[in-house]
């Protein structure tokens, strides 16, 4: 089954790469989506959608092999402005089963952004917090089929609240500052706040100036930067008395903890080459809830704390072929009774219309360091959107 899947993937990639019709597409118009501006200029809207169809084959060393085929993501996106271009909105709605958590948790983003000054924006609503770069980068704009296991374990996610974002330039150096105050319980939390608030801050430094087309927030050097470009980012998040195992995500637990998250990342691009890395640390006092479980043995679960590293390096040709290698380590705290693992990933991409229309496949070897059987995972997906 695995050999057949790999053969079919290679055949499809080569077929699309050799299709002369694709080169005749007006790619820039395709990528712009559907746009409308009211005759009196009272509002502007851009509509887009995306779907991500996925096949996953997992083969544990002790068997058996398992195959899944699913719509990983299917989303409607609306953004534009109201009354004037300084009052911007963004709405994104998920439709696939995984997007909505198997239930009715449809709304991803619903945020208003006000341009309060030359380099100052004020946000209010539900959207991504100013967290680690891999999380803020859209899942549409990755070099691999999906984000790393490090991001899944320790990121900060979408939340409802206020954000302030500012930027300034000192010589050629661009500095961005971002801060937020949010509920801490994640998206679409509809009852009273169960603990304290969440406070997030992030600083970014771009010592060589801006990337082409905001390239520090999509992976792979699709623009083939003609001069070296580098960006550093660091952020801290304090989620006071969180009730979900991962802060804004995960299962709701019967006890609370204050979570501290420390993150740093960098991205470099030059003439098709790119390097990206992140380190993360999430911590809490007694994440397993030993004190509460001693009083009530029916309490289960743990807060996910620990540290890890993710690093990758890749190259994309001007013709739209890309390859990348990635190493990820996730080391949970001993108190959580979760297992450390290393993951080694190789990915191949065919960018037909940048990240808007692409085909990707990757293979990952998951080394569970003796705590469980090691696993080989192969994935193939097609991303289509506008």
C-alpha positions as CSV (number, residue, x, y, z in Angstrom):
1,X,0.0,0.0,0.0
2,X,2.7,2.4,0.9
3,X,4.7,1.8,-2.2
4,X,1.6,2.2,-4.4
5,X,0.8,5.5,-2.6
6,X,4.3,6.8,-3.2
7,X,4.2,5.8,-6.9
8,X,0.8,7.5,-7.4
9,X,2.1,10.7,-5.7
10,X,5.2,10.8,-7.9
11,X,3.1,10.3,-11.0
12,X,0.7,13.1,-10.1
13,X,3.5,15.5,-9.3
14,X,5.2,14.8,-12.7
15,X,1.9,15.1,-14.6
16,X,1.1,18.5,-13.1
17,X,4.6,19.7,-13.6
18,X,4.5,18.8,-17.2
19,X,1.1,20.1,-18.0
20,X,1.5,23.0,-20.4
21,X,-1.9,24.5,-19.6
22,X,-0.8,25.5,-16.1
23,X,1.8,27.9,-17.4
24,X,-1.0,29.7,-19.3
25,X,-3.0,30.5,-16.1
26,X,-3.2,34.1,-15.0
27,X,-1.8,33.2,-11.7
28,X,-1.8,36.6,-10.0
29,X,-5.5,37.1,-10.8
30,X,-6.3,33.6,-9.5
31,X,-4.5,34.3,-6.2
32,X,-6.4,37.5,-5.6
33,X,-9.7,35.9,-4.7
34,X,-13.2,37.4,-5.3
35,X,-13.4,41.2,-4.6
36,X,-16.1,43.7,-4.4
37,X,-16.2,47.4,-3.4
38,X,-19.5,49.2,-2.8
39,X,-20.2,52.0,-5.3
40,X,-20.1,54.6,-2.6
41,X,-16.9,53.1,-1.1
42,X,-18.6,52.4,2.2
43,X,-17.2,48.9,2.4
44,X,-14.9,46.5,0.7
45,X,-14.8,42.7,0.9
46,X,-12.6,40.0,-0.4
47,X,-13.9,36.4,-0.4
48,X,-11.7,33.4,-0.5
49,X,-11.9,29.7,0.3
50,X,-9.4,26.9,0.7
51,X,-9.5,23.1,0.9
52,X,-6.8,20.7,2.0
53,X,-7.3,17.1,1.1
54,X,-5.0,14.7,2.9
55,X,-3.9,11.1,2.9
56,X,-1.9,9.7,5.9
57,X,-0.3,6.3,6.2
58,X,1.2,5.4,9.5
59,X,3.3,2.3,10.0
60,X,4.5,1.4,13.5
61,X,7.4,-0.9,13.8
62,X,5.2,-3.4,15.5
63,X,2.4,-2.9,13.0
64,X,-0.3,-2.9,11.6
65,X,-0.2,-0.1,9.0
66,X,-3.1,2.3,9.1
67,X,-4.3,4.6,6.2
68,X,-6.6,7.6,6.6
69,X,-8.1,9.9,3.9
70,X,-9.8,13.1,5.0
71,X,-10.5,16.7,4.3
72,X,-8.0,18.2,6.7
73,X,-9.1,21.8,6.3
74,X,-12.0,23.5,4.5
75,X,-12.5,27.2,5.2
76,X,-14.3,30.3,4.1
77,X,-12.5,33.6,4.4
78,X,-13.8,37.2,4.4
79,X,-11.7,40.3,4.9
80,X,-11.9,43.9,3.9
81,X,-12.7,47.3,5.4
82,X,-15.8,49.2,6.6
83,X,-16.3,52.9,6.0
84,X,-12.6,53.5,5.3
85,X,-9.5,51.5,4.8
86,X,-8.3,52.2,8.4
87,X,-11.1,50.0,9.8
88,X,-10.3,46.4,8.7
89,X,-12.1,43.2,9.5
90,X,-11.3,39.5,9.1
91,X,-13.6,36.5,9.4
92,X,-12.6,32.9,8.9
93,X,-15.0,29.9,9.3
94,X,-13.9,26.3,9.4
95,X,-16.1,23.5,7.9
96,X,-14.1,20.3,8.1
97,X,-14.6,17.9,11.0
98,X,-11.0,18.5,12.3
99,X,-11.3,22.3,11.9
100,X,-14.4,22.4,14.1
101,X,-13.2,19.8,16.7
102,X,-15.8,17.2,15.7
103,X,-18.6,19.6,16.8
104,X,-19.9,23.1,16.1
105,X,-16.8,25.1,16.9
106,X,-16.9,26.7,13.5
107,X,-15.6,30.2,14.0
108,X,-11.8,30.7,13.7
109,X,-11.4,34.4,13.3
110,X,-13.7,37.4,13.9
111,X,-11.6,40.5,14.5
112,X,-11.7,44.2,13.8
113,X,-8.4,46.1,13.2
114,X,-8.1,49.9,13.5
115,X,-5.2,51.8,12.0
116,X,-4.8,54.3,14.8
117,X,-1.5,55.9,13.5
118,X,1.2,55.5,10.9
119,X,2.7,52.4,12.5
120,X,0.0,51.6,15.1
121,X,-2.8,49.1,14.9
122,X,-5.5,48.3,17.6
123,X,-7.3,44.9,17.3
124,X,-10.4,43.6,19.0
125,X,-11.9,40.2,18.5
126,X,-11.0,36.5,18.2
127,X,-7.9,35.7,16.3
128,X,-4.4,34.3,16.7
129,X,-2.4,35.6,19.6
130,X,1.1,37.1,18.9
131,X,2.7,33.8,19.5
132,X,5.4,31.7,17.9
133,X,6.1,32.2,14.2
134,X,5.1,28.7,13.0
135,X,1.7,29.1,14.6
136,X,1.1,32.6,13.2
137,X,2.1,31.4,9.7
138,X,-1.0,30.2,8.0
139,X,-1.4,26.4,7.6
140,X,-1.7,27.2,3.9
141,X,1.8,28.6,3.8
142,X,4.0,25.8,5.1
143,X,6.9,23.9,3.5
144,X,5.6,20.6,4.9
145,X,2.2,19.0,5.0
146,X,1.5,20.3,8.5
147,X,3.1,22.2,11.4
148,X,5.6,20.5,13.7
149,X,4.9,18.4,16.8
150,X,6.6,21.1,18.8
151,X,4.0,23.7,17.7
152,X,1.2,21.2,18.5
153,X,2.5,20.6,22.0
154,X,3.4,24.1,23.3
155,X,2.0,26.9,21.2
156,X,-0.4,29.7,22.2
157,X,-3.5,29.7,20.0
158,X,-6.5,31.8,19.0
159,X,-8.2,33.7,21.8
160,X,-10.7,36.5,22.3
161,X,-9.4,39.9,23.4
162,X,-7.5,43.1,22.7
163,X,-4.2,43.4,20.8
164,X,-1.9,46.4,20.1
165,X,0.7,46.2,17.3
166,X,3.4,48.8,16.5
167,X,6.4,48.9,14.3
168,X,9.4,51.3,13.9
169,X,12.5,51.5,11.8
170,X,16.0,52.4,13.0
171,X,18.2,52.8,10.0
172,X,17.6,49.6,8.0
173,X,16.5,47.7,11.1
174,X,12.7,47.0,11.4
175,X,11.4,46.4,14.9
176,X,7.8,45.2,15.6
177,X,6.2,45.1,19.1
178,X,3.0,43.2,19.8
179,X,1.0,42.7,23.0
180,X,-2.4,41.3,23.9
181,X,-4.8,40.7,26.8
182,X,-7.3,37.9,26.2
183,X,-9.6,35.5,28.0
184,X,-7.1,32.6,28.0
185,X,-9.7,29.9,27.3
186,X,-9.4,29.7,23.5
187,X,-11.7,30.3,20.7
188,X,-15.5,30.4,21.0
189,X,-15.5,30.1,24.8
190,X,-19.1,31.1,25.6
191,X,-19.4,31.0,29.4
192,X,-17.8,33.1,32.2
193,X,-14.0,33.2,32.4
194,X,-13.0,30.1,34.5
195,X,-9.7,31.6,35.7
196,X,-7.6,34.6,35.1
197,X,-6.7,36.4,31.9
198,X,-4.0,35.7,29.4
199,X,-1.2,38.2,28.7
200,X,1.1,37.8,25.6
201,X,3.9,39.9,24.3
202,X,6.2,39.6,21.3
203,X,9.1,41.5,19.8
204,X,10.5,41.0,16.3
205,X,13.7,42.3,14.8
206,X,14.5,42.3,11.1
207,X,18.1,43.6,10.9
208,X,18.2,43.5,7.1
209,X,14.9,45.2,6.5
210,X,11.6,43.8,5.2
211,X,11.2,40.6,3.3
212,X,9.6,40.6,-0.1
213,X,5.8,40.3,0.1
214,X,5.9,39.7,3.9
215,X,8.0,36.6,3.3
216,X,8.9,36.3,7.0
217,X,5.4,35.0,7.4
218,X,5.3,32.3,4.8
219,X,7.8,29.4,4.6
220,X,10.0,28.6,1.6
221,X,11.7,31.4,-0.3
222,X,9.2,31.6,-3.1
223,X,10.3,35.2,-3.9
224,X,14.0,34.2,-4.3
225,X,15.2,37.1,-2.1
226,X,18.0,38.9,-4.0
227,X,19.6,40.1,-0.7
228,X,19.9,38.0,2.5
229,X,16.9,38.6,4.8
230,X,16.8,37.6,8.5
231,X,14.1,37.9,11.2
232,X,14.3,37.1,14.9
233,X,11.2,36.8,17.2
234,X,10.7,36.2,20.9
235,X,7.6,36.1,23.0
236,X,6.3,35.4,26.5
237,X,2.8,34.3,27.4
238,X,1.2,34.1,30.9
239,X,-2.1,32.3,31.0
240,X,-3.4,32.8,34.6
241,X,-5.3,29.9,36.0
242,X,-5.8,28.1,32.7
243,X,-8.3,25.2,32.7
244,X,-7.4,23.5,29.3
245,X,-4.4,21.1,29.1
246,X,-2.6,23.3,26.5
247,X,-3.9,26.7,27.6
248,X,-6.2,27.8,24.7
249,X,-6.4,24.3,23.4
250,X,-6.7,20.7,24.7
251,X,-9.1,19.0,27.0
252,X,-10.7,20.9,29.9
253,X,-9.3,19.7,33.2
254,X,-10.8,19.6,36.7
255,X,-8.1,21.7,38.1
256,X,-6.3,24.9,37.1
257,X,-2.7,26.0,36.7
258,X,-0.9,29.2,35.6
259,X,1.0,28.5,32.5
260,X,4.2,30.3,31.5
261,X,5.3,30.0,27.8
262,X,8.7,31.2,26.5
263,X,9.4,31.1,22.7
264,X,12.0,32.3,20.3
265,X,12.3,31.8,16.5
266,X,14.3,32.9,13.5
267,X,13.9,32.7,9.7
268,X,16.4,33.4,7.0
269,X,15.9,33.6,3.2
270,X,18.2,34.1,0.3
271,X,18.0,33.2,-3.4
272,X,15.6,30.2,-2.9
273,X,17.3,28.9,0.3
274,X,15.5,29.2,3.6
275,X,16.3,28.3,7.2
276,X,13.7,28.3,10.0
277,X,13.9,27.3,13.7
278,X,12.1,27.7,17.0
279,X,12.6,26.8,20.6
280,X,9.8,26.7,23.2
281,X,9.4,26.2,26.9
282,X,6.1,25.9,28.7
283,X,6.0,25.4,32.5
284,X,3.6,25.3,35.5
285,X,3.8,24.3,39.1
286,X,2.6,20.6,39.5
287,X,1.2,20.3,35.9
288,X,0.0,16.8,36.7
289,X,-2.3,18.0,39.5
290,X,-0.8,15.6,42.1
291,X,-2.2,17.7,44.9
292,X,-5.8,17.6,43.6
293,X,-5.6,14.0,42.6
294,X,-4.5,13.0,46.1
295,X,-7.8,14.5,47.3
296,X,-10.0,13.2,44.5
297,X,-8.7,10.1,42.6
298,X,-11.4,10.5,39.9
299,X,-9.5,13.5,38.5
300,X,-7.6,12.7,35.3
301,X,-5.4,14.5,32.7
302,X,-2.4,16.7,32.9
303,X,-1.3,20.1,31.6
304,X,1.2,19.7,28.7
305,X,4.5,21.3,29.8
306,X,8.0,20.9,28.7
307,X,10.4,22.2,26.1
308,X,11.6,21.4,22.6
309,X,13.2,22.5,19.3
310,X,12.2,22.6,15.7
311,X,14.6,23.4,12.8
312,X,14.3,23.0,9.1
313,X,16.2,24.0,5.9
314,X,15.0,24.0,2.4
315,X,15.3,25.2,-1.2
316,X,12.8,26.1,-3.8
317,X,13.5,26.5,-7.5
318,X,12.2,29.4,-9.6
319,X,10.1,26.8,-11.4
320,X,8.2,26.0,-8.2
321,X,9.8,22.8,-7.0
322,X,10.7,22.7,-3.3
323,X,12.4,20.3,-0.9
324,X,13.0,20.7,2.9
325,X,14.4,18.7,5.8
326,X,13.1,19.1,9.3
327,X,14.1,17.9,12.8
328,X,11.8,18.2,15.8
329,X,12.3,17.4,19.4
330,X,9.6,17.4,22.1
331,X,10.6,16.8,25.7
332,X,7.7,16.9,28.1
333,X,8.3,17.5,31.8
334,X,8.8,14.3,33.8
335,X,5.8,15.3,36.0
336,X,3.4,15.0,33.1
337,X,4.3,11.3,32.5
338,X,4.4,12.0,28.8
339,X,7.2,10.6,26.5
340,X,10.0,12.4,24.7
341,X,10.3,11.9,21.0
342,X,12.4,13.0,18.0
343,X,10.9,13.4,14.5
344,X,12.8,13.5,11.2
345,X,10.9,14.8,8.2
346,X,11.7,15.1,4.5
347,X,9.2,16.9,2.2
348,X,8.8,17.6,-1.5
349,X,6.5,20.4,-2.8
350,X,5.2,21.5,-6.2
351,X,4.1,25.1,-6.0
352,X,1.7,25.7,-8.9
353,X,0.4,29.1,-7.8
354,X,2.6,29.8,-4.8
355,X,1.0,28.5,-1.6
356,X,-2.5,29.0,-3.0
357,X,-2.4,25.9,-5.2
358,X,0.2,23.3,-4.5
359,X,0.9,19.6,-3.9
360,X,3.0,18.4,-1.1
361,X,4.2,15.1,0.3
362,X,6.4,14.2,3.3
363,X,7.8,11.3,5.2
364,X,8.5,11.4,8.9
365,X,10.3,8.9,11.1
366,X,9.1,9.2,14.7
367,X,11.7,8.0,17.2
368,X,10.0,7.5,20.6
369,X,13.3,6.8,22.3
370,X,12.3,3.4,23.6
371,X,9.1,4.5,25.4
372,X,6.9,3.2,22.5
373,X,7.4,1.5,19.1
374,X,8.9,3.9,16.5
375,X,6.6,5.0,13.7
376,X,7.1,5.9,10.0
377,X,4.4,8.3,8.7
378,X,3.8,9.3,5.1
379,X,1.5,12.1,4.1
380,X,0.2,13.5,0.8
381,X,-2.0,16.5,0.4
382,X,-3.3,19.0,-2.2
383,X,-3.9,22.6,-1.2
384,X,-6.4,24.6,-3.3
385,X,-7.5,28.0,-2.4
386,X,-8.0,31.6,-3.5
